[in-house]
Amino acid sequence: MAIPRATARLQLHKDFGFDDAAEVVPYYAALGISHIYASPILTARAGSTHGYDIVDPTRINPELGGEEGLRRLVERIRAHGMGLILDIVPNHMGVGPENPWWQHVLEWGQDSPYARWFDIDWQPADETLHGKVMAPFLGQPYGDVLAANEIRLQFDATRGRFHVAYYSHQFPVTPASYPDILRATGAERLAPIATAFEPEEDAQGNAGLPNASRGFSQLCELAQDSEGSSLIAAATAAFSAETPQGMERLHQLLERQHYRLAWWRCAADGINWRRFFEVTDLAGVRVEQDDVFEATHALIFRLFTEGLIDGVRIDHVDGLADPGAYCRKLRGRLQALSAQRPATLPPDPAWIIVEKILGQDEQLRANWEIDGTSGYDFMDRVGALLHDRAAEAPLGALWTQLTGQPDDFHAEVRQARRRLLANNLAGEFEAASRALHALARTDLRTRDFSLGAIRRVFTEFLVAFPVYRTYVDANGCDETDAAVIERTLEHAHQSVDRTERQLLDVLAGWFGRAAPRDAASPKVRRLHQRAITRFQQLTPPLAAKSVEDTAFYRYGRLLSRNEVGSDPAQFALDLQAFHEGNRIRAERFPACLLATATHDHKRGEDVRMRIAVLSEMPQDWERAVREWMGLNAPLRAALEADDDTPPHAPQPGDELMLYQTLVGAWPLDLDPADADGIRRFAERIDQWQTKALREAKQVSNWVQPNEAYENGCRRFLHAILDARADNAFLPLLTGFVRRIAAAGAAKSLSQALLRMTCPGIPDLYQGTDMWDLSLVDPDNRRPVDYALRRQALEGAGERLQADDWRSGVLKQQLVARTLALRKRDPALFAAGTYAAVAAEGPQAGRVLAFLRRHEQRAVLVVATLFPQAVLADPASVAPAADAWKDTMLMLPDGVQGEWTDLYGGSAFRSEDGKLALERVLGQLPVALLVCGAPQ
């Protein structure tokens, strides 16, 4: 069973390893999950909380329990008839002393066999970096760190090697420099060893160090006796920056290395290797090369062959040089290995999904030979569906009136992109610009375009670029990418100077209209392909950083739409568009993952749904927030204003987003009189707020935090959440939460039901089987209370009880009951048809319904979209007695008969092809009706 029926995403780390995961397998099996979907398990940097900073892809992470622990976990998984999906990271690796491949490159430079494995430009524009790797890991400018004696030459006696130490960093010294070190003191015992590191020419006249291994062994032996150890210590002491002579020696030694130590702030402008986004301790890997692909995937292939894993999720596929080619190659390798898997496993193909952000109306490429995405697109669509479009204008006006900022998300994105290209991603932008300039110089018609002109026009093209990336290869672009290029060209024409529009057309030609294979010479072909690759590997981090990690924190019309994979400018989605998306998915990618929460989400799935309720009551929200801002005005911190710091904290936009966060994340069981509970909640909000302020990059940022503003916002937060008796705001806040919490829960139940019944494979992020009121990481990776969940599941009754909704048991029961149906009748969801069911009557616009049919069986899914006006009272998720009066579902021909409600146990018979919602949604905001066995 390689294709999952339902997955459960688990975040593994040193405090929740394989044995911990094995303990919860029975719970997930009882819940109805078919596959555990694990975060990366290959060896990551010590203490990693996420696993995406892999340093050794040839070993299972020992902090998780190593390969033995993995086998114990898989044994438990197989014993419960389940499978395992693995998150893999082909795009990048963690750098540093724990990564032997990276360290070998630093030690041997371009002579290292791994020098081509990382995406390093060995001949960048900066001549001081020719043949070197920039190492921007110093906390202060190089000269200051050197003078402070923070860089030290050290010797590893166990390996017989010298390295440069800077706190936790270790940079290997090239063996070619060993003679300089060993002869620094003139010690006779060291002189013979130094000769082992003298270069010699081979038969072809190439210089090398053939005797270096012997020299390392001799140094190890020498270090075993006290005299030898003292001699080595004296040699390293000669390079101590404690004396002027030692500092000069150390500097000259560092100048001869295959890397250049630099201040960390130099990375944005001068780095000469591809990073993951702007994270300088994650280096891009050239997995498009066969040897790199095989080396980085050998363990994954073995795990698949041995039947330990059943499929993979590919992290950040858009970072790869050629995502489509990679996916097809991976599919081919796994397909070839399928025959070698244990005979006890079904001969199903591997399940392959990709982490991919799709733009509006963008479709996943059909020729990648994968099963779909990891579910951001569904999370976006179902979220937009549950927002009332009527609130778009009033909430936009409120944002503008209170903040003075225009209600224009895309304007924020454009502004953010310009700043990122000029600062955070300046190095990557410069490398791409120079690649374009090199290409321009190969043609008499374009050689006069200067590098400066290319930078200006390329900036406008990138600012206007509407998707994460294109997928142009040696054969040029397909129709989809051609349309993207033309759309970008149209928008960029509006901002490019008229005198440079010709160059804009040239760039568009290079990026898609012309195929590299048609180039006039092999050299031009290489330059063209290199320019395309640079461009296509720049747009994904630019898109992610400008949207998810900047504009999401600047623009706050309604934060429930500020989610990974979403475009906040699209406030809502109508029924027809949602149904059409489901039909397309069923046709093209029926095994695509459906997610509503991930390890990367900005807000928990139930936080988003509670905030989404505000779209049903924008006037009430406006009155409340205006009252709160007036009431809390005296608590705003007065600051000493300057060019970087406003006069008060928080600013209106930050304050408005704070109120939305408080309303959305307030725990259902938190009493306003519980001072300790409120303090713990305030600490979580404080952590979110600090991250939000820095990600916005307006007043504060990660590079240079504005501590005055951040502290002012912190004081304001704790003041408004102070549980003192005279705090008038706190009861107003909790009172408002009580008004919308049940409606938010009702929306959450609809969201959960849709995730488990729409075409695709539902994923359950850890802990979201009950209410998920988490915020952005690390808040969304807190420990899960599995004991509580086991107890609740074991004590579940025959029917879902609307009364017990606050505990989260209702949501858990809905999940279990729905997944149980998927387990009993997998073909109904895997191969069943999809058909929208229309509603008629006064409340028709508040409900969504559809049918899944297979052979003689059918399931009718009914979900309330806008529950605030139909609930019995603010404390209940049950509809009012007459809420759905005269509103009917219009069933299509061929599905008449008796229907059984799997949640409430009631039976219904359609009359004249109609079902009365007054009966179907009489007890709960959702319904799952089945017709025909099995039930």
N, C-alpha and C positions, 0 to 999 in steps of 0.2 A: 504494500500500500504506500507507494512513493508519493502519490498525489494526496495531500491531506484532506481531511473532512473538516477539521477545525484546528487551529494552532493556538498555542499559549506561549507568549513571548516571556522569557526569563532573562534577567540581567545577572550574569555570573561575575563574581569577583572573589577576592580572598576571604571575605566574610560570608559569602554564599556560593560555595563551590559545588562540585559534582555530587558529593554525598548529601549536601543540603537539598539540591535539586531532586535527587533520588527520593528523598523523604516526601516530597510533595507530588510525585508522579501519581500515586493512588488517588489523591484528591482530584487532580485534573482529569484522570481517567473517569472518575465518578461524575465529574461535571459534564463530560461528553467530548473532551478534547481528544483528537487523534494523534497529534504530533506536538512535541515540545520544540519550540523555535528558540534556539539559544543564541545569545550574544557571542562574539568571537571567542574562541577557546585556544587559539595558538598562543605561544609565549609572548606576552606583552611586557611592557616596562613594569618593573617591580612596583606593586601597590596600585596598579591601574584599576580604576573603578568601572571602566567600560570595555576595555579590551581592544580598542581600535588602534592602539599604538603598538602594534606587533613589532618585536625586535628579532624574533627567531621563528620563522614559519615552518621550521623542520621539527619542532617539538610541541607537544601539548603543554599548556601553561601549568607549571608545577604548583602555582598558587591556587589553582582550582582543584588540584588533586592528581595532576599528571595523567598519563595514558591509563594507568590502572584505575584511577578514579572515574575516567570517562567510560571505561568498560563496565564498571559497576553500575553507572548510571544507565547505560544502554541495556544492560541485563534487566534492570528494573523496568525500563521502558518497554522492552520486548515482552516481558512477562505480563504486561497489561495490554498487549496487542497494539502498541503505539509505535510511532516513529520519531526520528530526530532530524530537524532541519538546522543547518549551520549557517551562521552569518560569516561571510568571508570578506577579506579586505585586500583586493588586488591592486588598488591604486597607490597605496603609500605604506611606509613603514616608519616606526619610531627610530630616531637617531640617538646616538650616545654610546657610552661604553658597553651597554648591554647588547648592542647590535654588532655581531662580528663582521658582517659584510661591510657595514658603514665604516667601522674602525679600520678595516683592511684598506679601504679606499683612502682614508686619511693617512695611513702609514705608507702606502706604496704609490699613491697618486694614480696617474694614468696607466701605470704598469700593473695595477691591480686587475685581476680578472673581473672584479665587480665594478670597475670604473664605468662601464657602459650600462650597468644594471640600474643605476640611479640616473635621473634626468638632469645631468650636469652639463653646463655650458663651459667647456674648458678654455674657450677663447672669447670671453665676453668683451664688451666695449672697454671696461676698466682694465688697462694693461697690467696693473698690479695683481690681478687675479688670473692672469694667463697661466694655465697649468695648475691652478689652485682651486680649492673649495672655500668659499666664504664660510666662516664659522662665527656667526653673530650671536654669541652666547655670553658675552661679558656684560656685567651689570652697569659698567661705566665706560667712558672712552678708553681705548686701549692704553694710551700713555699713562693715564691716571691709575689704571689697574696694575700696570707694570711697576710703576713707581711705588705703589702701596704694597709691593711684595705679595700680591694675591695670586700671581702666576708662579708656579714652582715646578722645577724639574725634579722628577722622582723616578725611582727604579723599582720594578716589580721582580723580586728575586725568584719567584716561582716560575716566571716565564722568560727571565733573562732579557727583559725589554725596558727601555726608558719611555716615559710619557710625561707630558705636561699636564699638571693638575690645576684646576681652577674650581675650588669648592667640590661639588659632586661630579664635575665634568673631568674627563680624562681624554687627552688628545695624544695619540701615539706619535712618537718621534720617528721620522723616517730613518731607516738603518744607514742611509748614506751620511747621516750626521753623526753617527756613533764615533767615528774617528776623532771628530772635534771634541766630543765629550771625554773620551778615554785618554786623550793626549793633553787635556787642559791642565793637569797637575804635573805632567812629566813623569808619572809613576812608571817604573820599568815593567812591572807585572802586567800593566794594562796595555802596553805598547804592542805586544804580539797579538792580542785579541783584536786590537784596532785594525790590523791588517786584514782580518776576515771580512771587514766591511768596506774594503777598498774595491772600487769598480774594476771589472775585467771585461774584456771584449770576447764575444763568442766567435765562431767560425765565420759568421756573416758580418762581423764588425760591429755588432750591437753591444753596447755597454750594459752590464748588469752586476748584480751582487750574488754570484753563485755560491759563495761561502758564508752567507749570512746565517744560515741555520746552524753551522758549526760555531759561529761567533755567539749566537744566543745560548747554545749549550755551554760554551766556555764561561760565559758570564754567570750562568746558573751555578756552575761548579765553583767559580770564584767566590760567589756570594755565600757559600756554605761555611767558609772559615772566617774567623773574626778579622784577620788582617785584610783579606780580600774585600769583605763587606765594608771595612773602614776606607779602603781605597776608592771603592765605588761611591761611598758617601762623600768623600772629599771631592771627587769629580763632579758630583751634582752640586755640591756647595759652591763650586767655582762659578756656577751660573745663578747664584742667588742675587736677587735684586736688592739685598740689604746693603750692598756696596755699589758705587758707580760702575766699577769695572765689571762686577757680576751682572748688573742690570744690562750693560751694553752687550756682554757675551750672550745673555739670555735673549735679548732682542735680536741679535744677529742669528742665533740659532732658530728662533721662530720665523725669521724671514726666509729661511731655507726649507721650511716645511711645505707639504703639499696642501696646506690650508692657511688661511689668514684669519687669525683671531680678530674679532671686531666687536664693537659695542652693539648690543641687541637692536638698537634703534636704526642701525645701518641696514638691517635686513630688508625693510620695505623698498629702499632705493637701490641697493646694490647686490642683493642676493643673486647668485648665478646657478641656482638649482631650483627645480620645481618643488613647491611645498604643497601640502594639503591646505587649501584656502590661504590664510596668512599665518598658519601655525608653523613656527620655525623649527619645532622639534619633530615634525612629520615630513619626511622626504618622499617625493613622487618616485614611483618605480616604473621602469619601462617594460611593463608586462607584455607589450606587443611583440617583444623579441622571444623567439622560441625557447632559448636557454633560460631566460628569466621566468617565463611562463611555467616551464616544467619544474624548475627549482622551487618556485614559490607555491606550486600546487601539488607537489609530490605527496605530501602528507594527506592533503584533502582527497586525492585520488585513492590513496591506500585506505583511508577511512571508509570511502564509498565502496571500494571493492570488497572490503571485509564485512560490509553490511552494518557499519556503525552509524552511518548517516544515510539519509534518503533524499537529500536535496540541499540546495544552497540559496541564500539570499546574497546578492552581490552589492556590496556597499559602494556608494558614490560611483556608479557606472559611468556617469558623464565626465569623470576626471580622466578616463582612459583615452589614449590616442585614437583608438577606433573601437568604440563600444560594441558595434554590431559584429565586427570580426572577432572580438574577444568572446562574445556570447556564443557565436556559432562554433568557435574552436572549443570552448568549454563543453558545449552540448555534445560535440563529436567525441571528445575524450571520454566523457561520462557514459555516452551511449556504447562506446567500444568496451568499456569496463563492465557493463551491466551483466554480460554473460558469465563473468567471474564471481559474481556475488553469491552468497550462500543459497543453496537450493531451498532453504526454509523460507526465504523471502519471495514475494511475488515478483515476476519479471517486469515490473513497471519501469518506465523511464524515470530518470531523476527529475525532481521538481525544481525548476530554476526561476527565481524572480529577481527583479532588480530594484534598487532604490533609485527612483527616478521621479523628478518633479515635472509634471506636465503642465504646460500653459493652457489658457482657455482655448478650447477647440483643438488642442494638440492631441494626437493619437500616438500610442506606442508603435514603433516600427514592427511590422508583421514578419520581416525577414531576419529577425534576431534569433529566432528559434528558442524563445523562452516562454514561460507560462504567464507572465504579466509583471506588474509592479508590486511593490511592498505596501501599497494601499493609501498613499497620500491623496491620490486623486479621488478615491471614494470618500475619504475623510472630509475633503473639501466639498464635494457635491452634497453629501448628506447634511453637512453643517449648514450650507447655504439654503438647502431645502427647508430647514427648520427656522429660518428667519422670515419675518413678515416684511415684505417689500414696502408696505405703506409707511414704515418707520424710517426709510432711507433718507428722505428729505428732511424731516424734522430733527433727526439725530445729527445729520450733517450740519444743519443750521445751528444747532446747539453747540457743536464742536467749534464752529467758526466764531460764534458770539462769545463763548467763554475763553477761547484761547487766542483769538485774533489770527488764527491760521486758516488758510483756505481748506475747504473740504475736497482735497485733491490728493489722493494717495500716490498716484503716479508722479506727481510733481515732487513729492518727497523722495521717491525712488530715483528720479533723475538727479536730484541734488546730491543724494547719497553716492550715486555712481561717480559723479565728478570728483567728489572728495576722495573716494576710495582709489580712483585711478591716479590721483595726484599724490596720495599718501600711502595708504595701507598696501595697495597692490602696484605701487609705482615700478618696482623691479620687474614684475611680470609684464606690465604694460610696456616698459621700455624694451624688454627682450622681444616682444611681439612686434613692436614698431620697427626695431632694427632688422628683424627678419623680413618685414615688408619692404624696408628700404633696400636691403640686399637684392630682393627680387626686382624691385624697380630699376636698379642699376643694370640689369641684364638686357633691357630692351631700350632701343634708341627712342621710342615713343614715350617712355616713362622715366628715363634716367634723370630728367631735370626736376622731378619732384623731390624736394628736399626732405630730410628727416624731420625737420620742424613742421613742415606742411603735413606730412604723414601723421605725425602725432596729433595735430589739431583735428584733422578730418577723421582719423581713426577714433578719437575720443567721442565725436558726435555719433559715429556709427555704433559704438558700444553703448552709449547712453540710450539710444533708441532701440537697441536690440530687444525683441519681445519675449524670447524663450531662453531656456538654459543654454542650449547650444544647437548647432547644426551637426550633420553627420556626413560631411563631404569627404570623399576619399579620392584615390588616384583617378577614378572614373568620373569625377565631378559630383554634382548634386542631383537628388531626385526632385520630383515635383513639389514635395512638401518643403524641402529646404529652399528651393527656388522661390516659393511663395514667401517664406520667412525673409529671405534676402531682399526681395522687392518691397515687402512691407517696411523693413528697416530703412531701406533707401528712401522711401516716400517720406517717412518721418524725419530722417536725418537731413533731407533737403531743406527742411524748414529752419534748421539751426546752423547749417554750414554757410560760410560766406559765399556769396555768388561766384567770386573769383576762383573758388576751390571745389566747385561742384563737379568739375571734370574729374578731379582726383577721387571724389566720392564714388563716381561711376566705375573708376578703375578698381578701387577696393572691392566693390560689389562683384566685379568680374573675377577677381582673384579668389574671392570667397565662395564662388559657386558657379558662375556662368562658364568659366573656362576650366577644363579638366587638366590636372597636372600631367596626365599621360600624354597629352597632346603638345607638351612643351617642345621647344626647338632642339634641346639638347639634354643629356642626362643631368648636367649641372643645374640647368634651369628647372628641370623636373624636381630635383631634390630641394632646391630653394623654395619652389612653389609649395611643395608638400610640407616643408618645415614651417612656412608662413601660415598655412591653413591649420596645422596642428597647434601652433602657438596661439592662434586666434581661438580655436575651438576648446583649448584647455584654459583659456583666460575667461571666457564668458560664464562658465558655471560658478566659479568662486565669486565673480563680480555680481552675478544674479543673486546668489545666496546671501552674500554679505550685505548687499544693498537693500534687499527685501526683508529676509528673515531676521537678520542681525543688525539692522539699522532702522529702516522705515517702519517696521512693526512696532518699534519702541518710540517712534515719533508721532505716529498717527493713531489716534484713539477714538474714532467715531463710535465704534463698538468692538471691543477687544475679542469677542467671540469669533470674529472673522479674521483676526490676525493670527493665523495658524499655518504651520508648515504645509506647503502645497496649495495654499489658498491665495487668492488675490482679494484683499479687502475692498478694492474698488467694486468688486462684484458682491453686492450686499446680500442678494437672495437668488434662489433658483426656482423656476416654476416647475409644476408637476410634469408637464410635457417634456421638458429638457431632462429631468431626472429619469423619467421612464425611458427616454431615448438613449441616455447613457447606459442604463441597465441592459437594454436590448443589444447595443453595440458590444458591450463587455461579454454578454452571453454568446454572441456570435464569434467574436475574435479571441477573447481571452477568458474563457469560462473558469479557468483555474487561477485567476488573478487573486491576490490577497486583498481582503477588505479590512481596513483598520480604522479605528476611531481614537486610538491612543497609541503613542510610541514613546521610546526612550528619548526622543528629540522634541516632543511636543512642547508648545509654549504654555499651554494650560490643559489640565486634565479634562477628559471628555465631559464630565458632569459639571465642571466649572463653566465650560463653554456653553452648555445647555442652559444653565441658570442665567448667565449673562444674556443669552439669546432671548430670554423671556422679555427683556427690556424692549425688544423690537415689537412686542405686542402691546406695550404701554408707554410709548415715548413721552407723552405729556406728563404722566405720573413721575417718570424718571427725571424729566427736566425740573419739575417742581421740587423733587427731593434733593437733587444735586445742587440746585441754586440755594436751597435752604441750608444745606450742609456747608457750602462754601462760605456763605455769609456767617454762619454760626462759628466756623473754625478760623475765620480770618484773623482774629487776635493771636492764634497759635502759630501762624506762619512765622518762620524764623527771619529776623532782619539780618542782612548780611552786608558786609563792606563791599559795595559794588565796584567792579572794574570792568575791563574789556572782556574778561572771561567769566565773571560772576554776576548774576542778576541781583537786584536789591532784596529779593525775598525768596524763600524756599518753603514749599515747592512752587514752581511756576504753574500757571493754570492747567496746561496740558498734562503735566505730571500729576497734578492733584486729581484731575478728572479720571485719569487712568488708574490712580490709586483707589478711588471710590469704586470703580468697576471691579477691581481685583478683590477688594474687601467684600463686596456683595456676592461675588461669584464663589469665593473660596471659604467663606465663613462656615466652620464645621456645624453640622446639624445639631450636634449634642453639646455645643459650647454655650454655657450660661453666661450672660453678661455680668453676673456677679462673681464669676470664677476668675479671680485675679491671676492665679497661676496659669490657668488655661489660656487666658487672653495674652499673657506675657509670652507663652510659647508660640501662640499664633502670630503675635507681633514679630517675633524673631524670624519666623518663616517669611512673613511679608517683607521684613527688612532685607532679608537676603535677596528676595525677588527684586525689590525696589532698587537696591544698589546695582544689581546686574542690569536692570532696565535703563537706569540713568547712564551707565557706561556704554551700553550697546547703542543707545541713541546718538552718542557722539556729538551732543549739542553743548551742554554745559560741562559734562564730565566725560571721561573715556577711560579705556583700559591702559592706554599708554601713559597718560598723565591725569590721574583722578583729581577732580576738584573736591578736595576734602571738605572745604567750607560749605559748598552746596550740598554734598552728600550728607554731612552731619546735620545741616539744617533740615533736610528732608527727613532724616532719621528722628530728630527731635519732634518734628511735627507728627510723624506717624505714631510715636509712642505717646504723645500728648493726647491725640484724638482717641487712642485706644486705652487710655488710662481708666481703670475701673473705679475711679473715685466717684463718690455719690453725686457730686455736682457736675459731672460730665454729661451735658444734655445730648451730645451727639451719639453716644453709644446706644442708648435705648432707641433713638431714631433709626440708627443703622440696623440693629437687630430686628426692629419692628418691620422694616422694609424687607429684610431677608425672609422673615416669616411670611410676608405677603406673596413672595415669588418662589419660595423653595419648593413647594409642591408642584407648581407648574414646571419648574426646572427639572424636577425628578420625572415628571410625566414626559417631557421632551426626551430625557435620557433613556427612558424605557423605549420610546419610539426609535431613537437612534440605535439602541442595542438590537432591537428586533430587526430593523432594516439591515444592519450589518450581518446578521445571521441568516437572512432569507433572500437577499438580493443575489443575483448571479455572481459567483466568486467564492472564495474560501475565507470564512470569518477568522480574524485573529483577535485574541484576548490578551491585551497587555497585562502583565502581572499586577494583581490587585484590583483590576477594574471589573471583576465579577461582582463587587459591591461598589458603593459610591466612591468615585475618584475625584477628590477635591484638591488634587496636586497642582503645583505650578511648574515652571520651567526647571530643568535640571540644575542642581542635584535634587530638588524637592520631589521630582517624579521618580526617583530611584530609591526612596526610603524603604525600609524593611516592610514586608507584608505579613499581616497577622494570619497565618495559616491555621492556627488552632481555632480561632474564631470561625473561620470559614468552614473547616471540617465539621465543627459542632452544628453550625447553621444548616449545612447541607444534609447532615444525618437526621436532623430534626424537622426537615421540610414536610409539610402536609400535602394532601392530595390536590389542593387548589391554591392558587396564588391569592394572598390576602392583601387587599389594598390598605388595610388599617396599619399594617406593620411595614410602612414604606421608609420610615426615617432610619431604621437600622441598616438598610441595604440588603436585607434578606429578600425582599421582593425582587430586586434586580437579579440577585443570585438565582432565585427560583425561575425567573424568566429565562435566564441564560441556560440553566440546566434543562428545563423543559423543552426549549427550542432545539438545543444541541442533541437531546435525546431523540427528537424526531428526525434530525439529520442522520443520526446513527441507525435508526430503524429503517429509514427509507432513503439511503444515500443517492439512489438514481433520480429521485424526485428533484433533488437540488443540483446534482452534477449534470444531468441530462434533460431536466424538465424545461418546458417552454416557459416563456415569460410574457404576460399580457397585462396591460393596465386595466384597472376596473374603475369606471367613472362613478362619481357620486352626484346625486341631485337633491336639492333641497336647500333650506336656509343656511345650513352649516357646511355645505359641500366644499367650500374652500379651506376648511380646517382639517381635512382628512385626506390620507393617501391610502390607496388599496391596489393590490395586484395579485395575480394568480400565477402559481407555478404548477404545471401539469405534466404528468408522465404516465403514458398508457391510460389506465382507468382511475388514476389517483390524482387528487388536486389538493393544493393548500392555498387558502386565501389569507393574505396578510393585510391587516388593517392597522394603521398608525395615526394617532392624533398629531397634527403638526403644530397647531397653535392652541394650547390647552387653557391658557389663562382665563378665557371667557366662558369655558364650559365646565370647569371644576365645581364641585358642590360647595366647597369653601376653601379658603387659603390653607387649611391644615390637612387637606385630603387630596389624593391623586385620583379619587373616584369622580366621575362626571356627575353633574347635577341630574336630578330625576328627569327633567324635560330638556336637557341640553341638546340632545340629538333628535328632538321631535321633528317628524316629517322629513328627515334626511335619510335617503336610501342609497344603497349600493346597487348598481345596475350590472348584474351578472351577464356575461356573454352566453350565447347558446351553447348547449352541450355540457354545462356544469351544474345542472339542476339536481336537487336531491337533498339529503340530510347532511348537515354540517355539524361537526362536534368541536367545541371550543376547548383546545388543549390547556388553556390557562384556568378557565372557570368550570369546565366540565359540562356546561350547558349544551343542549342540542337545538339546532335551528333548521327550519326548512324554508327554502326560498319560495316566495309567492310571486308568480308572474315574472320570474327572473329578477326579483328584487329581494334585498335583505335590509331590514330596518336597522339603522345604526343605533336606535334607541335600545334595541336588544343586544346587538353585537358589542357595543361599547357601554353597556349598562353598568359594569362594575369596575372596569379598568380603562386606561387611555389607549390600550393596545389589545389586539385580538389575533389569535392564530387558529384558524378554522381548517379542519381537514375533512375531506370527503373521499370515501373509499379506503379500503385497507391498504397497508398496515397503519395503525394509529399508535 
